[in-house]
Amino acid sequence: MEEERVTLSAAEQRRVLVLNHLEKGSVTVVEAAQLVGVSVRQMKRLRAGYRREGAGALAHGNRGKGPANAVEVGLARRVVELSTTTYQGFNQQHLTEMLAEREGLHLSRPTVHRLLKAAGVPAPRKRRPARAHHRRNRMTKEGCLLQVDGSRHDWLEGRGPYLTLVGAIDDATGLVDGATFREQEDAQGYFLALPQVVVTKGVPLALYSDRHGIFVTASKQEPSLEEQLSGRRQLTQMGRLLGELQVELILARSPQAKGRIERLWGTFQDRLVSELGLQGVTTLEGANRVLAQHLVRHNPQFAVLAQDPEPAWRPRAAQLEQLFCFKFHRVVALDHTVRFAGQLIDIPRPGRRSLARARVEVQQRFDGTLRVFHEGRCLATSQSQLLPGPLRLNSLTGPELPIPVPRTSQPRPRRTSPWRPAANHPWRRTRSQPG
C-alpha cells in the first residue's frame, strides 16, 4: 500500500527514526519514550498509529486546514474599510468597542490589530516606552480626594471654537464625577461641574488643583488695603465656596503631581475627540451632549474599586442655589439701594428700621437673578443685567465684566474757548463782599 506523502517537521522526523529502531528491536518502549520525551503510554499510541498509517500518523490532524476561528475575507475587508473611513483616527481598542457597539461586529482587540497590521493600516497613536517612576498610592476611600483641572484643546478639530473641558475625577476610584465644556477655563465652569458631584455623591474631604488664579490669588500681586489690614489674602470665589463646604484645598506644584487627571485628559483627547468627530459636533451645546453620553461608557470601563468600600462623602449643609453662586459684599446706600456692576437694586425697608450703611451680600445666581441677603434673610431679588460670557471672578469685592459696558450718553463736546468763571462765582468774590 502506497503511503501518503506528508511534510514532517524536524521533531516528527526524529520520532520516525526512533520508531524505526523500536520496530527493529534496537530499543525498548521505555528507552524510545525517553528519547522522544513522551510517556510510555503515549509512545505505545505513536507506535500503533505508525504501524497503522505510517509516517502520516505522526503529523497533526489539522495540518493544511484553515483555523476554525479564521475571520472571513469579507469581514476583514469591512473592518479595514471602517477603520479608514467612518472610524478614522480611533485607536484600536476604541475601534474594537465601536465595531461591537455600533456595527455589531464582535471581534477581539488582537484580531483587529492583526487585520489592520496585515492591511498596512498604522495605529493612530504610538505608545511611549515605559519609564521608571514612583506613583503615589490612591486614596483608600471614595470621596477623600477629588482632582480638578481644565484642559484647553481643539476638541472639535477645527469644526468649531476651541473649548476647555473642566472636570473632576475621584482619586480612589478614577470615576469622572463631574465634567463640562466651557469656552475657557473660568470659575463658572467649576461652579457647574462640582454640583454634579455634590448632587450624585456628596461633598469630598479635599480638592486637588493647580495654582490657577481661580483657586488662589497671585502671590506677586500687591495686596489691597483691606488685605493689609486683615493680614491675609482676599478669598477667591472658589476659595469662598470650599470654605463654606469645609473642603480642604491642596495645591499641586507641577502637572505631574496630579497625574491622574492629566492622564484622563490624554484619554479624552483620543477617545472623546474621535466620538465628537463621529457625530460631527460643531457647537458647545453639542459637545456637552456627547460628553454626557461618553461618561456613561467611560466610567464603568476605566473605574476601579476603592480599597475601603465605605465612602467618605459628606452631606451638604445648605441648598445648592445658596452655595454654587457668586457672592459679593456691598454696603447699602443712604437711599436704600445697592449698586452692583453699574446696576441699582432697591432695598425695601423692613418696617421702620433703616439698613443704610449696612453690609449686605449680593448673590449672583446662574439663573440670571441677583439676590441681596442680610443676616441670612433675602431682602430683594432683581434680574441681572450683566452681559453674557465667561466671568473671571477672583474676589468677593466685585466682578470684572467680560465686555466693556457701552456708554449710553454722548461725550461732552470739547471746549474751543478758554473757560471764565461767572460774575457771581466764589472765585470773583473779595474778602469784603458777603459770602
C-alpha positions as CSV (number, residue, x, y, z in Angstrom):
1,M,0.0,0.0,0.0
2,E,1.5,3.3,-1.1
3,E,1.8,5.7,1.8
4,E,0.6,9.3,1.6
5,R,3.5,11.7,1.4
6,V,3.4,14.3,4.1
7,T,5.9,17.0,5.1
8,L,7.2,16.3,8.6
9,S,8.9,18.7,10.9
10,A,12.4,18.0,12.4
11,A,10.9,16.8,15.6
12,E,8.5,14.5,13.8
13,Q,11.3,13.1,11.6
14,R,13.2,12.3,14.8
15,R,10.2,10.4,16.1
16,V,10.1,8.3,12.9
17,L,13.8,7.5,13.3
18,V,13.2,6.3,16.9
19,L,10.1,4.3,15.9
20,N,12.1,2.5,13.2
21,H,14.7,1.4,15.8
22,L,11.8,0.4,18.1
23,E,10.3,-1.8,15.3
24,K,13.7,-3.4,14.7
25,G,14.0,-4.1,18.4
26,S,17.1,-2.0,18.8
27,V,15.5,-0.1,21.7
28,T,12.7,-0.8,24.1
29,V,9.5,1.1,24.5
30,V,10.8,2.8,27.7
31,E,14.0,3.8,26.0
32,A,12.2,5.1,23.0
33,A,9.8,7.2,25.2
34,Q,12.8,8.7,26.9
35,L,14.5,9.6,23.6
36,V,11.3,11.2,22.3
37,G,10.4,12.9,25.5
38,V,6.9,11.4,26.0
39,S,5.3,9.0,28.4
40,V,5.4,5.2,27.8
41,R,1.7,5.2,27.2
42,Q,2.0,7.9,24.6
43,M,4.8,6.1,22.9
44,K,2.6,3.0,22.6
45,R,0.0,5.2,20.9
46,L,2.6,6.5,18.4
47,R,3.8,3.0,17.6
48,A,0.2,1.8,17.0
49,G,-0.5,4.8,14.7
50,Y,2.8,4.3,12.9
51,R,2.0,0.7,12.2
52,R,-1.5,1.5,11.0
53,E,-0.9,4.7,8.9
54,G,2.8,5.0,8.5
55,A,4.7,8.3,9.0
56,G,1.5,10.3,8.3
57,A,0.1,9.4,11.7
58,L,2.9,11.5,13.3
59,A,1.7,14.7,11.6
60,H,-1.0,16.8,13.3
61,G,-4.5,16.2,12.0
62,N,-5.2,19.9,11.4
63,R,-2.1,20.4,9.3
64,G,-3.1,22.0,5.9
65,K,-6.5,23.0,7.2
66,G,-7.7,26.6,7.9
67,P,-8.3,27.5,11.5
68,A,-11.9,27.2,12.7
69,N,-12.0,30.7,14.1
70,A,-10.5,32.4,11.0
71,V,-12.0,35.8,10.0
72,E,-13.8,35.7,6.7
73,V,-12.2,37.7,3.9
74,G,-15.3,39.9,3.5
75,L,-15.4,40.7,7.2
76,A,-11.7,41.6,7.3
77,R,-12.2,44.0,4.4
78,R,-15.1,45.6,6.1
79,V,-13.1,46.2,9.3
80,V,-10.3,47.7,7.3
81,E,-12.7,49.9,5.4
82,L,-14.5,51.2,8.5
83,S,-11.1,51.9,10.2
84,T,-10.1,54.2,7.4
85,T,-13.4,55.9,6.8
86,T,-16.1,56.1,9.5
87,Y,-13.8,55.5,12.4
88,Q,-10.6,57.1,11.1
89,G,-8.4,58.2,14.0
90,F,-9.9,55.8,16.5
91,N,-7.3,53.8,18.4
92,Q,-7.5,50.0,18.1
93,Q,-9.1,49.4,21.5
94,H,-11.7,52.2,20.9
95,L,-12.3,50.9,17.4
96,T,-13.0,47.4,18.7
97,E,-15.6,48.8,21.1
98,M,-17.2,50.9,18.4
99,L,-17.4,47.9,16.0
100,A,-19.2,45.9,18.6
101,E,-21.5,48.7,19.8
102,R,-22.5,50.4,16.6
103,E,-21.8,47.8,13.8
104,G,-22.5,44.5,15.6
105,L,-19.0,43.1,14.8
106,H,-17.8,41.4,17.9
107,L,-14.0,40.9,17.5
108,S,-11.2,40.9,19.9
109,R,-8.7,43.7,20.0
110,P,-5.7,41.4,19.0
111,T,-7.8,40.3,16.0
112,V,-8.5,43.9,15.0
113,H,-4.8,44.7,15.5
114,R,-3.8,41.7,13.3
115,L,-6.2,42.6,10.5
116,L,-5.1,46.3,10.4
117,K,-1.5,45.3,10.5
118,A,-1.9,42.9,7.6
119,A,-3.6,45.6,5.6
120,G,-0.9,48.2,6.4
121,V,-3.1,50.5,8.5
122,P,-0.8,52.1,11.1
123,A,-2.0,52.8,14.6
124,P,-3.0,56.5,15.1
125,R,-1.3,56.7,18.4
126,K,2.0,55.1,19.3
127,R,2.6,54.0,22.9
128,R,5.5,55.7,24.7
129,P,8.1,53.4,26.2
130,A,7.7,52.7,29.8
131,R,9.7,54.9,32.2
132,A,10.6,54.1,35.8
133,H,8.8,56.4,38.2
134,H,7.1,56.2,41.6
135,R,3.4,56.7,41.6
136,R,1.5,58.0,44.6
137,N,-0.8,55.4,46.1
138,R,-4.5,56.0,45.6
139,M,-6.7,57.2,48.4
140,T,-8.3,54.3,50.2
141,K,-11.9,55.7,50.3
142,E,-14.0,57.2,47.6
143,G,-14.6,60.9,48.3
144,C,-11.3,61.5,50.2
145,L,-9.7,63.5,47.4
146,L,-11.1,65.0,44.2
147,Q,-8.7,66.1,41.4
148,V,-10.0,69.1,39.3
149,D,-8.5,70.7,36.3
150,G,-9.3,72.3,32.9
151,S,-8.0,71.1,29.5
152,R,-7.7,73.6,26.7
153,H,-7.7,71.7,23.4
154,D,-9.0,71.7,19.9
155,W,-11.8,69.3,20.9
156,L,-13.8,69.9,17.7
157,E,-10.8,69.6,15.4
158,G,-11.4,72.9,13.6
159,R,-15.2,72.4,13.1
160,G,-16.0,74.9,15.9
161,P,-14.3,77.0,18.5
162,Y,-11.6,76.0,20.9
163,L,-13.1,74.7,24.1
164,T,-11.9,73.9,27.6
165,L,-13.1,70.8,29.4
166,V,-13.4,71.3,33.1
167,G,-13.6,68.0,35.1
168,A,-13.3,66.3,38.4
169,I,-12.0,62.8,39.0
170,D,-12.1,60.8,42.2
171,D,-8.6,59.8,43.3
172,A,-9.6,56.4,44.8
173,T,-11.7,55.0,42.0
174,G,-10.9,57.0,38.9
175,L,-14.6,57.9,38.4
176,V,-15.2,61.1,36.5
177,D,-17.9,62.5,38.8
178,G,-18.4,65.9,37.0
179,A,-17.3,67.5,33.7
180,T,-18.5,70.2,31.4
181,F,-17.3,72.1,28.3
182,R,-16.6,75.8,28.6
183,E,-15.3,78.4,26.2
184,Q,-12.4,78.9,28.5
185,E,-11.3,77.9,32.0
186,D,-13.2,80.1,34.3
187,A,-14.8,80.0,37.8
188,Q,-18.3,79.4,36.5
189,G,-17.1,76.2,34.8
190,Y,-16.0,74.7,38.2
191,F,-19.2,76.0,39.7
192,L,-21.1,74.0,37.1
193,A,-19.0,70.8,37.4
194,L,-18.8,70.5,41.1
195,P,-22.6,70.4,41.7
196,Q,-22.7,67.3,39.6
197,V,-20.5,65.6,42.2
198,V,-22.4,67.1,45.2
199,V,-25.8,66.0,43.9
200,T,-24.9,62.5,43.0
201,K,-22.3,61.6,45.6
202,G,-21.8,64.3,48.3
203,V,-19.1,66.7,49.5
204,P,-15.5,65.5,49.2
205,L,-13.0,65.9,52.0
206,A,-10.3,67.6,49.9
207,L,-9.8,69.2,46.4
208,Y,-6.5,68.8,44.5
209,S,-5.9,71.6,41.9
210,D,-3.2,73.6,40.3
211,R,-2.3,77.2,41.3
212,H,-4.7,78.9,38.9
213,G,-6.0,82.3,39.8
214,I,-9.5,80.8,40.1
215,F,-8.4,79.0,43.3
216,V,-5.8,81.4,44.8
217,T,-4.8,85.0,44.3
218,A,-1.5,85.6,42.7
219,S,1.3,86.0,45.3
220,K,3.1,88.5,43.2
221,Q,0.1,90.8,43.1
222,E,0.3,93.8,45.5
223,P,-2.1,93.2,48.5
224,S,-5.0,95.6,48.8
225,L,-5.5,97.9,51.8
226,E,-8.2,95.5,53.2
227,E,-5.8,92.6,52.8
228,Q,-3.0,94.5,54.6
229,L,-5.3,95.4,57.5
230,S,-6.7,91.9,57.8
231,G,-3.3,90.2,57.4
232,R,-4.5,87.7,54.9
233,R,-5.2,87.4,51.2
234,Q,-8.7,88.0,49.8
235,L,-10.6,84.8,49.1
236,T,-11.5,83.9,45.5
237,Q,-15.0,82.7,44.7
238,M,-13.7,79.1,44.7
239,G,-11.9,79.7,48.0
240,R,-15.1,81.0,49.5
241,L,-17.1,78.0,48.2
242,L,-14.7,75.5,49.5
243,G,-14.6,77.3,52.9
244,E,-18.4,77.1,53.1
245,L,-18.3,73.4,52.1
246,Q,-15.4,72.8,54.6
247,V,-13.3,71.2,51.8
248,E,-9.6,71.4,52.1
249,L,-7.8,72.8,49.1
250,I,-4.5,71.2,48.2
251,L,-2.4,73.0,45.5
252,A,-0.1,71.0,43.2
253,R,3.3,72.3,42.3
254,S,3.5,70.6,39.0
255,P,1.2,68.9,36.4
256,Q,2.8,65.5,37.2
257,A,1.7,65.8,40.8
258,K,-1.9,65.5,39.7
259,G,-1.1,62.9,37.1
260,R,-4.4,61.0,37.4
261,I,-6.5,63.8,35.8
262,E,-3.6,64.6,33.4
263,R,-3.8,61.0,32.1
264,L,-7.6,61.4,31.9
265,W,-7.1,64.3,29.5
266,G,-4.9,62.2,27.3
267,T,-7.6,59.5,27.2
268,F,-10.3,62.1,26.4
269,Q,-8.2,63.8,23.8
270,D,-8.1,60.4,22.0
271,R,-11.5,58.8,22.6
272,L,-13.8,61.8,23.1
273,V,-12.3,63.8,20.2
274,S,-13.0,60.8,17.9
275,E,-16.6,60.5,19.1
276,L,-17.2,64.2,18.7
277,G,-15.9,63.9,15.1
278,L,-18.0,60.8,14.5
279,Q,-21.2,62.8,15.4
280,G,-20.0,65.9,13.6
281,V,-20.3,68.2,16.6
282,T,-19.6,71.9,15.9
283,T,-21.1,73.7,19.0
284,L,-20.5,73.9,22.7
285,E,-24.0,72.5,23.4
286,G,-23.4,69.5,21.2
287,A,-20.1,68.9,22.8
288,N,-21.7,68.7,26.3
289,R,-24.4,66.4,25.0
290,V,-21.8,63.9,23.6
291,L,-19.7,64.3,26.8
292,A,-22.7,63.1,28.9
293,Q,-23.1,60.1,26.6
294,H,-19.4,59.3,26.7
295,L,-19.2,59.4,30.5
296,V,-21.9,56.7,30.7
297,R,-19.5,54.3,28.9
298,H,-16.2,55.7,30.2
299,N,-16.8,55.3,34.0
300,P,-17.7,51.6,34.1
301,Q,-14.7,50.7,31.8
302,F,-11.9,52.7,33.4
303,A,-13.0,53.0,37.1
304,V,-11.6,50.7,39.8
305,L,-12.9,49.6,43.2
306,A,-11.7,51.6,46.2
307,Q,-9.7,49.7,48.8
308,D,-12.2,50.6,51.5
309,P,-15.8,50.1,50.4
310,E,-17.0,52.7,52.9
311,P,-17.1,56.1,51.1
312,A,-16.0,59.3,52.7
313,W,-18.5,61.7,51.1
314,R,-20.2,64.2,53.5
315,P,-23.7,65.6,53.1
316,R,-24.1,69.2,52.2
317,A,-25.5,71.6,54.8
318,A,-27.2,74.2,52.6
319,Q,-29.2,74.3,49.4
320,L,-27.2,74.2,46.1
321,E,-28.6,77.6,45.0
322,Q,-27.1,79.3,48.1
323,L,-23.7,77.6,47.7
324,F,-23.0,77.5,44.0
325,C,-23.3,81.1,43.1
326,F,-21.1,84.1,43.1
327,K,-21.2,86.2,46.2
328,F,-20.1,89.9,46.7
329,H,-20.0,92.2,49.6
330,R,-21.8,95.6,49.3
331,V,-22.9,98.5,51.5
332,V,-26.4,99.8,51.4
333,A,-26.5,103.5,50.4
334,L,-28.5,106.2,52.2
335,D,-31.3,105.9,49.6
336,H,-31.7,102.2,50.4
337,T,-30.1,101.0,47.2
338,V,-27.2,98.7,46.4
339,R,-25.0,99.3,43.4
340,F,-23.7,96.1,41.6
341,A,-21.8,96.3,38.4
342,G,-23.5,99.6,37.4
343,Q,-26.9,98.3,38.3
344,L,-29.1,99.7,41.2
345,I,-31.1,97.3,43.3
346,D,-33.8,98.8,45.5
347,I,-33.8,97.5,49.1
348,P,-37.3,97.7,50.8
349,R,-37.3,99.0,54.3
350,P,-38.1,96.3,56.9
351,G,-40.7,98.3,58.8
352,R,-39.2,101.5,60.3
353,R,-35.8,100.0,60.5
354,S,-33.2,101.6,58.2
355,L,-30.4,99.5,56.6
356,A,-28.4,102.4,55.4
357,R,-24.7,101.7,55.6
358,A,-25.4,98.0,56.5
359,R,-23.1,95.4,54.9
360,V,-25.0,93.0,52.7
361,E,-24.2,90.1,50.4
362,V,-25.2,90.1,46.8
363,Q,-25.6,86.6,45.3
364,Q,-25.3,86.3,41.5
365,R,-27.2,83.2,40.6
366,F,-26.7,81.2,37.4
367,D,-30.4,81.6,36.6
368,G,-29.8,85.2,35.8
369,T,-31.0,86.8,39.0
370,L,-29.4,88.9,41.8
371,R,-30.4,88.3,45.4
372,V,-29.5,90.6,48.3
373,F,-29.0,88.9,51.7
374,H,-28.6,90.4,55.1
375,E,-28.1,88.3,58.2
376,G,-29.3,85.2,56.3
377,R,-32.6,86.9,55.1
378,C,-33.3,87.7,51.4
379,L,-34.1,91.4,51.1
380,A,-34.5,91.9,47.4
381,T,-34.4,90.0,44.1
382,S,-33.5,91.6,40.8
383,Q,-32.8,90.4,37.2
384,S,-29.1,90.6,36.4
385,Q,-28.1,92.9,33.6
386,L,-24.6,91.6,33.2
387,L,-23.6,90.9,29.6
388,P,-23.3,87.1,28.8
389,G,-20.0,85.4,28.6
390,P,-17.3,83.9,30.9
391,L,-16.6,85.9,34.0
392,R,-13.2,85.9,35.8
393,L,-14.3,86.4,39.4
394,N,-11.4,86.2,41.7
395,S,-12.5,88.1,44.7
396,L,-15.6,88.9,46.8
397,T,-15.4,92.7,46.1
398,G,-16.8,92.8,42.6
399,P,-17.0,91.2,39.1
400,E,-15.0,92.1,36.1
401,L,-17.2,92.4,33.1
402,P,-16.0,90.3,30.1
403,I,-17.1,93.0,27.7
404,P,-16.9,96.7,28.4
405,V,-20.3,98.3,29.1
406,P,-21.2,100.7,26.3
407,R,-21.7,104.3,27.2
408,T,-25.4,105.4,27.0
409,S,-24.8,109.2,26.9
410,Q,-22.9,111.2,24.3
411,P,-19.5,112.5,25.4
412,R,-19.4,116.2,26.2
413,P,-18.2,118.4,23.3
414,R,-14.7,119.7,23.6
415,R,-14.4,123.4,24.6
416,T,-12.9,125.7,22.0
417,S,-12.6,128.9,24.1
418,P,-10.9,129.4,27.5
419,W,-13.2,128.9,30.5
420,R,-14.1,132.0,32.5
421,P,-16.0,131.9,35.8
422,A,-19.4,133.7,36.1
423,A,-19.8,137.0,37.9
424,N,-21.3,135.5,41.0
425,H,-18.7,132.7,41.2
426,P,-16.9,132.4,44.6
427,W,-13.6,133.0,42.9
428,R,-14.7,136.5,41.9
429,R,-15.8,137.5,45.4
430,T,-13.5,139.6,47.5
431,R,-13.0,139.3,51.2
432,S,-15.1,142.4,51.8
433,Q,-18.1,141.0,49.9
434,P,-20.6,139.0,51.9
435,G,-20.3,135.2,51.5
